[in-house]
Amino acid sequence: MVSSSDAARAVYKARHGEDPPDLNGNGSVNGVNGVNGVNGICGELPAAKSYPVEAMPESCRPLVREAASAIGCPPEFVAVPMLVILGSAIGNARTIRLKQGWEESPAIFGAVVAAPGEKKTPAQKVAIEPAIKVQAALKEEYRQAKETYEEQVRYYEVEKRDARNAGEPADAPPAPPVMGRTVVEDTTVEALAEILGENPRGIAVVKDELAGWKRAMDQYKAGGKGR
């Protein structure tokens, strides 16, 4: 159990970086009662500033405002995940050289923290929808490329057999297609490393809950294969 004087001391030290100069026996800091002292030291939290929607790219502002109004949530619930998606869309295609040997890409870590039922998930879905649509198109391209690849493999096996019978070296086998990705929502760290190797420009990693993101770091699946 923590006494009011302990709480007052902890708050004072957190704010000033040192122990209070005087903590007397009646639970006060410099003569101020511990409980009231906590309130006096901390004061009331200031109201949060409005999210600067005008700082978003011009083409994104209407969606942020309209989605927030339709969903009934603050605009930052839409804008913060949208910034993450925009950063992943640029990816490693553009970097900033801070100095020789130090370059940074627009990798943005963002999290919306609010109580349950505050409509964080609907807002996030609106923000990531463009990336999901692009990924659906990439998935269809991959499906078609895989069909072509499988046909090429069949022809290759015949040509390799003929070359072996003729005592000649076979040509190199066809290269398998790689599925392009824009976003992943459920993957282990091992699987993410493999996906990033196939998509060097970068992707967005989206989690509905921060706890899920943390747990994914402790997961391991055989072969590093996640969903």
TORKOL-4160 file (C-alpha; in steps of 0.2 Angstrom, whole numbers, padded with zeros to 4 digits, m for minus):
227
<pt num="1" X="0000" Y="0000" Z="0000"/>
<pt num="2" X="0007" Y="0017" Z="m0005"/>
<pt num="3" X="0004" Y="0032" Z="0007"/>
<pt num="4" X="m0001" Y="0049" Z="0002"/>
<pt num="5" X="0017" Y="0055" Z="0007"/>
<pt num="6" X="0025" Y="0042" Z="m0004"/>
<pt num="7" X="0014" Y="0047" Z="m0019"/>
<pt num="8" X="0018" Y="0066" Z="m0016"/>
<pt num="9" X="0037" Y="0062" Z="m0015"/>
<pt num="10" X="0036" Y="0051" Z="m0031"/>
<pt num="11" X="0026" Y="0065" Z="m0041"/>
<pt num="12" X="0038" Y="0079" Z="m0035"/>
<pt num="13" X="0054" Y="0068" Z="m0040"/>
<pt num="14" X="0046" Y="0064" Z="m0057"/>
<pt num="15" X="0043" Y="0082" Z="m0060"/>
<pt num="16" X="0059" Y="0090" Z="m0053"/>
<pt num="17" X="0071" Y="0076" Z="m0055"/>
<pt num="18" X="0076" Y="0076" Z="m0037"/>
<pt num="19" X="0068" Y="0072" Z="m0020"/>
<pt num="20" X="0058" Y="0085" Z="m0011"/>
<pt num="21" X="0068" Y="0096" Z="0000"/>
<pt num="22" X="0057" Y="0093" Z="0015"/>
<pt num="23" X="0045" Y="0079" Z="0019"/>
<pt num="24" X="0039" Y="0080" Z="0037"/>
<pt num="25" X="0031" Y="0067" Z="0047"/>
<pt num="26" X="0013" Y="0072" Z="0044"/>
<pt num="27" X="0013" Y="0067" Z="0026"/>
<pt num="28" X="0016" Y="0083" Z="0018"/>
<pt num="29" X="0029" Y="0091" Z="0006"/>
<pt num="30" X="0035" Y="0108" Z="0012"/>
<pt num="31" X="0020" Y="0109" Z="0023"/>
<pt num="32" X="0007" Y="0104" Z="0009"/>
<pt num="33" X="m0004" Y="0089" Z="0013"/>
<pt num="34" X="0001" Y="0074" Z="0002"/>
<pt num="35" X="m0015" Y="0071" Z="m0007"/>
<pt num="36" X="m0018" Y="0089" Z="m0010"/>
<pt num="37" X="0001" Y="0091" Z="m0014"/>
<pt num="38" X="m0001" Y="0078" Z="m0028"/>
<pt num="39" X="m0015" Y="0089" Z="m0036"/>
<pt num="40" X="m0005" Y="0105" Z="m0033"/>
<pt num="41" X="0011" Y="0098" Z="m0040"/>
<pt num="42" X="0003" Y="0090" Z="m0056"/>
<pt num="43" X="m0012" Y="0102" Z="m0058"/>
<pt num="44" X="m0025" Y="0098" Z="m0071"/>
<pt num="45" X="m0020" Y="0091" Z="m0088"/>
<pt num="46" X="m0022" Y="0104" Z="m0102"/>
<pt num="47" X="m0035" Y="0100" Z="m0115"/>
<pt num="48" X="m0028" Y="0092" Z="m0130"/>
<pt num="49" X="m0025" Y="0102" Z="m0145"/>
<pt num="50" X="m0036" Y="0099" Z="m0161"/>
<pt num="51" X="m0028" Y="0088" Z="m0174"/>
<pt num="52" X="m0020" Y="0099" Z="m0188"/>
<pt num="53" X="m0030" Y="0092" Z="m0202"/>
<pt num="54" X="m0024" Y="0106" Z="m0213"/>
<pt num="55" X="m0006" Y="0099" Z="m0211"/>
<pt num="56" X="m0011" Y="0083" Z="m0220"/>
<pt num="57" X="m0009" Y="0082" Z="m0239"/>
<pt num="58" X="m0022" Y="0092" Z="m0248"/>
<pt num="59" X="m0030" Y="0077" Z="m0256"/>
<pt num="60" X="m0032" Y="0068" Z="m0239"/>
<pt num="61" X="m0040" Y="0081" Z="m0230"/>
<pt num="62" X="m0058" Y="0079" Z="m0236"/>
<pt num="63" X="m0058" Y="0060" Z="m0232"/>
<pt num="64" X="m0051" Y="0064" Z="m0214"/>
<pt num="65" X="m0065" Y="0076" Z="m0211"/>
<pt num="66" X="m0079" Y="0067" Z="m0219"/>
<pt num="67" X="m0074" Y="0050" Z="m0212"/>
<pt num="68" X="m0072" Y="0057" Z="m0194"/>
<pt num="69" X="m0089" Y="0066" Z="m0196"/>
<pt num="70" X="m0098" Y="0050" Z="m0202"/>
<pt num="71" X="m0090" Y="0038" Z="m0190"/>
<pt num="72" X="m0092" Y="0050" Z="m0175"/>
<pt num="73" X="m0074" Y="0050" Z="m0170"/>
<pt num="74" X="m0060" Y="0063" Z="m0168"/>
<pt num="75" X="m0051" Y="0067" Z="m0185"/>
<pt num="76" X="m0034" Y="0060" Z="m0178"/>
<pt num="77" X="m0042" Y="0042" Z="m0177"/>
<pt num="78" X="m0042" Y="0043" Z="m0196"/>
<pt num="79" X="m0027" Y="0054" Z="m0199"/>
<pt num="80" X="m0014" Y="0044" Z="m0188"/>
<pt num="81" X="m0016" Y="0027" Z="m0197"/>
<pt num="82" X="m0017" Y="0037" Z="m0214"/>
<pt num="83" X="0000" Y="0044" Z="m0210"/>
<pt num="84" X="0007" Y="0027" Z="m0208"/>
<pt num="85" X="0000" Y="0021" Z="m0224"/>
<pt num="86" X="0006" Y="0036" Z="m0233"/>
<pt num="87" X="0024" Y="0033" Z="m0226"/>
<pt num="88" X="0023" Y="0015" Z="m0232"/>
<pt num="89" X="0017" Y="0020" Z="m0249"/>
<pt num="90" X="0033" Y="0030" Z="m0251"/>
<pt num="91" X="0044" Y="0017" Z="m0243"/>
<pt num="92" X="0062" Y="0016" Z="m0248"/>
<pt num="93" X="0058" Y="0025" Z="m0264"/>
<pt num="94" X="0064" Y="0041" Z="m0255"/>
<pt num="95" X="0076" Y="0043" Z="m0241"/>
<pt num="96" X="0084" Y="0058" Z="m0232"/>
<pt num="97" X="0102" Y="0058" Z="m0230"/>
<pt num="98" X="0106" Y="0065" Z="m0213"/>
<pt num="99" X="0124" Y="0063" Z="m0215"/>
<pt num="100" X="0136" Y="0052" Z="m0224"/>
<pt num="101" X="0131" Y="0034" Z="m0220"/>
<pt num="102" X="0115" Y="0039" Z="m0211"/>
<pt num="103" X="0099" Y="0038" Z="m0222"/>
<pt num="104" X="0081" Y="0037" Z="m0216"/>
<pt num="105" X="0065" Y="0032" Z="m0225"/>
<pt num="106" X="0048" Y="0038" Z="m0220"/>
<pt num="107" X="0044" Y="0024" Z="m0209"/>
<pt num="108" X="0031" Y="0030" Z="m0197"/>
<pt num="109" X="0025" Y="0022" Z="m0181"/>
<pt num="110" X="0008" Y="0027" Z="m0176"/>
<pt num="111" X="m0005" Y="0022" Z="m0163"/>
<pt num="112" X="m0022" Y="0028" Z="m0158"/>
<pt num="113" X="m0025" Y="0026" Z="m0139"/>
<pt num="114" X="m0043" Y="0027" Z="m0133"/>
<pt num="115" X="m0056" Y="0019" Z="m0122"/>
<pt num="116" X="m0065" Y="0004" Z="m0129"/>
<pt num="117" X="m0080" Y="0008" Z="m0140"/>
<pt num="118" X="m0072" Y="0025" Z="m0146"/>
<pt num="119" X="m0073" Y="0019" Z="m0164"/>
<pt num="120" X="m0054" Y="0017" Z="m0167"/>
<pt num="121" X="m0056" Y="0001" Z="m0178"/>
<pt num="122" X="m0069" Y="0009" Z="m0190"/>
<pt num="123" X="m0058" Y="0024" Z="m0192"/>
<pt num="124" X="m0043" Y="0013" Z="m0195"/>
<pt num="125" X="m0052" Y="0003" Z="m0209"/>
<pt num="126" X="m0056" Y="0019" Z="m0218"/>
<pt num="127" X="m0037" Y="0025" Z="m0217"/>
<pt num="128" X="m0030" Y="0008" Z="m0224"/>
<pt num="129" X="m0043" Y="0004" Z="m0237"/>
<pt num="130" X="m0033" Y="0011" Z="m0251"/>
<pt num="131" X="m0018" Y="0000" Z="m0247"/>
<pt num="132" X="m0030" Y="m0015" Z="m0246"/>
<pt num="133" X="m0037" Y="m0011" Z="m0263"/>
<pt num="134" X="m0020" Y="m0010" Z="m0271"/>
<pt num="135" X="m0015" Y="m0027" Z="m0262"/>
<pt num="136" X="m0031" Y="m0035" Z="m0269"/>
<pt num="137" X="m0025" Y="m0030" Z="m0287"/>
<pt num="138" X="m0007" Y="m0036" Z="m0283"/>
<pt num="139" X="m0014" Y="m0053" Z="m0277"/>
<pt num="140" X="m0024" Y="m0055" Z="m0294"/>
<pt num="141" X="m0008" Y="m0051" Z="m0304"/>
<pt num="142" X="0001" Y="m0064" Z="m0293"/>
<pt num="143" X="m0012" Y="m0077" Z="m0297"/>
<pt num="144" X="m0011" Y="m0074" Z="m0316"/>
<pt num="145" X="0008" Y="m0074" Z="m0315"/>
<pt num="146" X="0008" Y="m0090" Z="m0305"/>
<pt num="147" X="m0002" Y="m0099" Z="m0318"/>
<pt num="148" X="0010" Y="m0093" Z="m0332"/>
<pt num="149" X="0024" Y="m0099" Z="m0321"/>
<pt num="150" X="0017" Y="m0116" Z="m0318"/>
<pt num="151" X="0015" Y="m0118" Z="m0337"/>
<pt num="152" X="0033" Y="m0113" Z="m0340"/>
<pt num="153" X="0038" Y="m0126" Z="m0327"/>
<pt num="154" X="0029" Y="m0140" Z="m0337"/>
<pt num="155" X="0038" Y="m0135" Z="m0353"/>
<pt num="156" X="0054" Y="m0133" Z="m0344"/>
<pt num="157" X="0053" Y="m0151" Z="m0337"/>
<pt num="158" X="0051" Y="m0158" Z="m0354"/>
<pt num="159" X="0065" Y="m0147" Z="m0361"/>
<pt num="160" X="0077" Y="m0153" Z="m0347"/>
<pt num="161" X="0073" Y="m0171" Z="m0350"/>
<pt num="162" X="0076" Y="m0169" Z="m0369"/>
<pt num="163" X="0093" Y="m0160" Z="m0365"/>
<pt num="164" X="0098" Y="m0174" Z="m0353"/>
<pt num="165" X="0094" Y="m0187" Z="m0366"/>
<pt num="166" X="0104" Y="m0177" Z="m0379"/>
<pt num="167" X="0119" Y="m0175" Z="m0367"/>
<pt num="168" X="0117" Y="m0157" Z="m0367"/>
<pt num="169" X="0115" Y="m0144" Z="m0352"/>
<pt num="170" X="0098" Y="m0138" Z="m0348"/>
<pt num="171" X="0093" Y="m0120" Z="m0347"/>
<pt num="172" X="0090" Y="m0112" Z="m0331"/>
<pt num="173" X="0073" Y="m0115" Z="m0324"/>
<pt num="174" X="0060" Y="m0101" Z="m0324"/>
<pt num="175" X="0060" Y="m0090" Z="m0309"/>
<pt num="176" X="0044" Y="m0091" Z="m0298"/>
<pt num="177" X="0034" Y="m0075" Z="m0296"/>
<pt num="178" X="0034" Y="m0065" Z="m0280"/>
<pt num="179" X="0018" Y="m0058" Z="m0273"/>
<pt num="180" X="0018" Y="m0039" Z="m0271"/>
<pt num="181" X="0011" Y="m0033" Z="m0254"/>
<pt num="182" X="0006" Y="m0016" Z="m0247"/>
<pt num="183" X="0000" Y="m0021" Z="m0230"/>
<pt num="184" X="0001" Y="m0036" Z="m0218"/>
<pt num="185" X="m0011" Y="m0037" Z="m0203"/>
<pt num="186" X="m0006" Y="m0054" Z="m0195"/>
<pt num="187" X="0011" Y="m0060" Z="m0196"/>
<pt num="188" X="0026" Y="m0066" Z="m0185"/>
<pt num="189" X="0043" Y="m0057" Z="m0185"/>
<pt num="190" X="0050" Y="m0071" Z="m0195"/>
<pt num="191" X="0037" Y="m0071" Z="m0209"/>
<pt num="192" X="0038" Y="m0052" Z="m0209"/>
<pt num="193" X="0057" Y="m0053" Z="m0213"/>
<pt num="194" X="0054" Y="m0064" Z="m0227"/>
<pt num="195" X="0040" Y="m0053" Z="m0234"/>
<pt num="196" X="0051" Y="m0038" Z="m0233"/>
<pt num="197" X="0064" Y="m0047" Z="m0242"/>
<pt num="198" X="0052" Y="m0049" Z="m0257"/>
<pt num="199" X="0046" Y="m0031" Z="m0255"/>
<pt num="200" X="0061" Y="m0021" Z="m0252"/>
<pt num="201" X="0052" Y="m0005" Z="m0255"/>
<pt num="202" X="0043" Y="m0008" Z="m0239"/>
<pt num="203" X="0025" Y="m0012" Z="m0232"/>
<pt num="204" X="0013" Y="m0006" Z="m0219"/>
<pt num="205" X="0011" Y="m0018" Z="m0203"/>
<pt num="206" X="m0006" Y="m0015" Z="m0196"/>
<pt num="207" X="m0012" Y="m0021" Z="m0180"/>
<pt num="208" X="m0030" Y="m0018" Z="m0172"/>
<pt num="209" X="m0023" Y="m0019" Z="m0155"/>
<pt num="210" X="m0006" Y="m0014" Z="m0148"/>
<pt num="211" X="m0006" Y="m0030" Z="m0137"/>
<pt num="212" X="m0007" Y="m0040" Z="m0153"/>
<pt num="213" X="0008" Y="m0031" Z="m0160"/>
<pt num="214" X="0018" Y="m0035" Z="m0144"/>
<pt num="215" X="0013" Y="m0053" Z="m0144"/>
<pt num="216" X="0018" Y="m0055" Z="m0162"/>
<pt num="217" X="0036" Y="m0052" Z="m0157"/>
<pt num="218" X="0036" Y="m0067" Z="m0145"/>
<pt num="219" X="0028" Y="m0079" Z="m0157"/>
<pt num="220" X="0037" Y="m0091" Z="m0168"/>
<pt num="221" X="0029" Y="m0103" Z="m0181"/>
<pt num="222" X="0038" Y="m0117" Z="m0190"/>
<pt num="223" X="0048" Y="m0110" Z="m0205"/>
<pt num="224" X="0043" Y="m0092" Z="m0200"/>
<pt num="225" X="0027" Y="m0094" Z="m0209"/>
<pt num="226" X="0013" Y="m0082" Z="m0202"/>
<pt num="227" X="m0003" Y="m0078" Z="m0210"/>
